[in-house]
Amino acid sequence: MRRQGLVCHLGLQRHLFTVGRDWCRKFIRVNMASATRRIVCSFRQHKLFYLKSRLQYNAVALPFNLAGPYGYVEQIHPLATRFFHASKTFYGEKVPFKLSDIGEGITEVTVKEWYVKEGDKVAQFDPICEVQSDKASVTITSRYDGLISKLHYAVDEMAKVGTPLVDIEVSGSVSEAPVEELQEKDAIPLGEREESLELELPAEKVLTTPSVRKMASDLKINLRNVQGTGRDGRILKEDMLRHIESLSSSKSTPKPSQVPQQQAKAVERETTSQQPSPSTKTPQIIRPSVPVGVDRSEPIKGFKKAMAKSMTASLRIPHFGYCDEIDMTSMAALRHSLKENPMVKERGIKLSFMPFFIKAASMALHHFPVLNSSVDEACENITYKASHNIGFAMDTSLGLIVPNVKNVQSLSVMDVAIELARLQELGNKGSLGATDLTGGTFTLSNIGSIGGTYAKPVIMSPEVAIGAIGRVQVLPRFNSKGEVVRASIMQVSWSADHRVIDGASMARFSNLWKAYLENPSTMILDLK
């Protein structure tokens, strides 16, 4: 006890300035019931000072009047400069929480789910929302402690990188400047000094979030032993994880005899105090395995470079898609019987479905010549091709190539099979000439040889149509009598240049091609 001014302990911390007894009593009675964050004080010629405690309390303004019974300040304590600093705003400063760059060149994402709503309180690392890019889903977490004041996007809306996702009323101001140090000589003695009372207060509170406190409580960790790296020494989750890791690694440190005795005891005491009780499960830190090897880069060349150039040009074409299902049961039976024919065996040709597909396409093109045409780059002129040079996609060790069978309209099915065998042999050797790879007017791609069913084929410019043929599957189907029968089913996917080919023309062409394959005997009627 010292018989001078009454010492006021603000924010349950240390005494920061000395005021008259009556004012201090009123301050304690009125304001100490609610924890204080920023205190507005009037002293030194009525100048307002905005002070913020290190303990991060809520805002409250104190009534000050230098002439009033509760407003005079006797002394500014020199310790005030250690714990207070100026803040530009009061509690509740709104900070826009912006969507950061999540990598992979992504510029916008879709908001799939909100984990918070307006008015919710959040802490650092709490989940805010889940966003979906074209490559992955990402959970966005908060960088601040505070209150959600506004959601800028609804679910399923597109959010751009760099734009605000939410507004957060942060618990601490985001831009701060140090207060001019107050010296003991700046104390303002006013009136008679009265009896004073000095209060002993508990030690300074550790700054952290509730989730970190819970983690520390579960693991029996003393937060005062954890080094905080956040603002004002705040302990973050990363600090806790780092501290836990250091405790785990301390078991492999040199024996106490190899370090100073005091340090060895401190390590042992800290490790002992941190051991969780048998009923407490210690969370395991699982680190992802690091892939072995290094990235490598190589220039795009050869067939890949040609494909990159042609596909870039092709995707400027407005594509129209059409799909259908074809019953290949009759065609499969015909092919099986022809494979056993001595004439086929003598020529040494492997008779697949592809020669039938190509010949049927040529026969259908006679009825729909627009699909065997080409357009100029400006799409101002269309050229109807006299020859049916039908290309087929071939998967080789060098990459995907598309040679074409010339003048299919003049060839038989066996002639087409022989030409296919020749092109496939040259393609596997990498010996195809420019004539074999250019001049195509229509293309078929047999994805079924690899295992696919449906596809979205890309038109080979300057052609106007392409078909992708799926694998043949044995599936149950109904016959004309309503009976369930085994059927060999194949899917086909068409793409057409919608600038010159309408959907009806594509569908009618597909129906005619389908009729030839489902009833092979009808092909005889159109053979020339």
NORGIMO-V486018 format. One record per run of one state. SS is the DSSP state (H for helix, E for strand, C for the rest). FROM is the first residue (numbers start at 1). LEN is the number of residues. If there is no record, write none. Layout:
BEGIN
SS:FROM:LEN ; SS:FROM:LEN
END
This chain:
BEGIN
C:1:5 ; E:6:4 ; H:10:3 ; C:13:2 ; E:15:5 ; C:20:1 ; H:21:11 ; C:32:4 ; E:36:8 ; C:44:3 ; E:47:6 ; C:53:5 ; E:58:4 ; C:62:11 ; E:73:4 ; C:77:3 ; H:80:4 ; C:84:1 ; E:85:3 ; C:88:6 ; E:94:5 ; C:99:9 ; E:108:7 ; C:115:6 ; E:121:2 ; C:123:4 ; E:127:6 ; C:133:4 ; E:137:5 ; C:142:4 ; E:146:6 ; C:152:6 ; E:158:3 ; C:161:3 ; E:164:7 ; C:171:5 ; E:176:2 ; C:178:6 ; H:184:3 ; C:187:21 ; E:208:1 ; C:209:1 ; H:210:9 ; C:219:4 ; H:223:3 ; C:226:5 ; H:231:3 ; C:234:1 ; E:235:1 ; C:236:1 ; H:237:16 ; C:253:3 ; H:256:3 ; C:259:2 ; H:261:14 ; C:275:28 ; H:303:12 ; C:315:4 ; E:319:9 ; C:328:1 ; H:329:11 ; C:340:2 ; H:342:6 ; C:348:6 ; H:354:12 ; C:366:3 ; H:369:4 ; E:373:3 ; C:376:6 ; E:382:3 ; C:385:5 ; E:390:7 ; C:397:2 ; E:399:7 ; C:406:2 ; H:408:3 ; C:411:2 ; H:413:17 ; C:430:4 ; H:434:4 ; C:438:4 ; E:442:5 ; H:447:3 ; C:450:13 ; E:463:1 ; C:464:1 ; E:465:5 ; C:470:3 ; E:473:6 ; C:479:5 ; E:484:14 ; C:498:5 ; H:503:16 ; C:519:1 ; H:520:7 ; C:527:2
END
